[in-house]
Amino acid sequence: MENEEIHLGELIKSKVQERGMSIIDFADAICCSRAKVYNHIFKCETLDIQLLKRISTVLDYDFVAQFNLRQPKYLLILEVDDLNLERFLSSEQMVFFKKIAE
């Protein structure tokens, strides 16, 4: 799934279905309303980390690891002095680095 975008809400919904849980049971287990599950959790691409940890525990699935797959595999550290920082941040190289990290 490295090159695919992960829609977190859809992934959570599929795991709830795989576990055979009702939405009401799932909502109760994560201390949310049924409406919040349908209108927020299943539709979001990102969630609060604390909520995501509760969901991971309830569904016995490490959703946090899914985020780690989307993180850049390399960290580039550059030293830029104060005089050149503004110029660097608006440069084509910085735009390139931002695109790689997305």
C-alpha positions as CSV (number, residue, x, y, z in Angstrom):
1,M,0.0,0.0,0.0
2,E,3.0,2.2,-0.1
3,N,2.0,4.1,-3.3
4,E,-1.7,4.1,-2.6
5,E,-3.4,6.8,-0.5
6,I,-5.0,5.4,2.6
7,H,-8.4,6.7,3.5
8,L,-8.4,6.1,7.2
9,G,-12.2,6.3,7.6
10,E,-12.8,3.7,4.9
11,L,-10.2,1.5,6.4
12,I,-11.8,1.7,9.9
13,K,-15.2,1.0,8.4
14,S,-13.9,-2.1,6.6
15,K,-12.2,-3.4,9.9
16,V,-15.5,-2.9,11.8
17,Q,-17.3,-4.9,9.1
18,E,-14.6,-7.6,9.1
19,R,-14.9,-8.0,12.9
20,G,-18.7,-8.3,12.5
21,M,-19.4,-5.5,15.0
22,S,-22.5,-3.5,14.8
23,I,-22.0,0.3,14.5
24,I,-23.8,0.7,17.8
25,D,-21.4,-1.7,19.6
26,F,-18.4,0.0,17.9
27,A,-19.6,3.5,18.8
28,D,-20.2,2.4,22.5
29,A,-16.8,0.8,22.7
30,I,-15.0,3.9,21.5
31,C,-17.2,6.2,23.6
32,C,-18.8,8.0,20.6
33,S,-22.3,8.4,19.2
34,R,-23.5,6.3,16.2
35,A,-23.9,9.6,14.3
36,K,-20.2,10.6,15.0
37,V,-19.1,7.2,13.7
38,Y,-21.0,7.6,10.4
39,N,-20.6,11.4,9.9
40,H,-17.1,11.9,11.1
41,I,-15.0,8.7,11.7
42,F,-15.9,6.9,8.5
43,K,-15.6,10.0,6.4
44,C,-12.3,11.4,7.7
45,E,-8.9,10.8,6.2
46,T,-7.2,11.8,9.5
47,L,-8.3,11.5,13.1
48,D,-7.1,12.6,16.6
49,I,-4.4,10.2,17.7
50,Q,-6.1,9.5,21.0
51,L,-9.3,8.5,19.2
52,L,-7.3,6.4,16.8
53,K,-5.6,4.6,19.6
54,R,-9.0,3.7,21.2
55,I,-10.2,2.5,17.8
56,S,-7.1,0.4,17.3
57,T,-7.6,-1.2,20.7
58,V,-11.3,-2.0,20.1
59,L,-10.6,-3.4,16.6
60,D,-7.3,-5.1,17.5
61,Y,-5.7,-3.4,14.5
62,D,-2.7,-1.0,14.5
63,F,-4.1,2.0,12.6
64,V,-1.2,4.1,13.8
65,A,1.2,1.9,11.7
66,Q,-0.8,2.9,8.6
67,F,0.3,6.5,9.2
68,N,3.9,5.4,9.5
69,L,3.7,3.9,6.0
70,R,2.8,7.4,4.7
71,Q,5.8,9.1,6.3
72,P,8.9,9.8,4.3
73,K,11.4,7.1,4.4
74,Y,14.3,9.5,4.5
75,L,15.0,12.6,6.5
76,L,17.1,15.3,4.9
77,I,18.8,17.7,7.2
78,L,20.2,20.9,5.7
79,E,22.1,23.7,7.3
80,V,21.0,27.1,6.1
81,D,22.2,30.3,7.7
82,D,19.7,33.0,8.7
83,L,20.5,35.2,5.7
84,N,19.6,32.5,3.2
85,L,16.7,30.8,5.1
86,E,13.9,32.9,3.6
87,R,15.4,32.5,0.1
88,F,15.7,28.7,0.6
89,L,12.1,28.3,1.9
90,S,10.7,29.9,-1.2
91,S,13.1,28.1,-3.6
92,E,12.2,25.4,-6.1
93,Q,14.3,22.9,-4.1
94,M,12.1,23.4,-1.1
95,V,8.9,22.9,-3.2
96,F,10.5,19.7,-4.5
97,F,11.3,18.4,-0.9
98,K,7.7,19.2,0.2
99,K,6.3,17.2,-2.8
100,I,8.5,14.2,-1.9
101,A,7.3,14.3,1.7
102,E,3.6,14.4,0.9
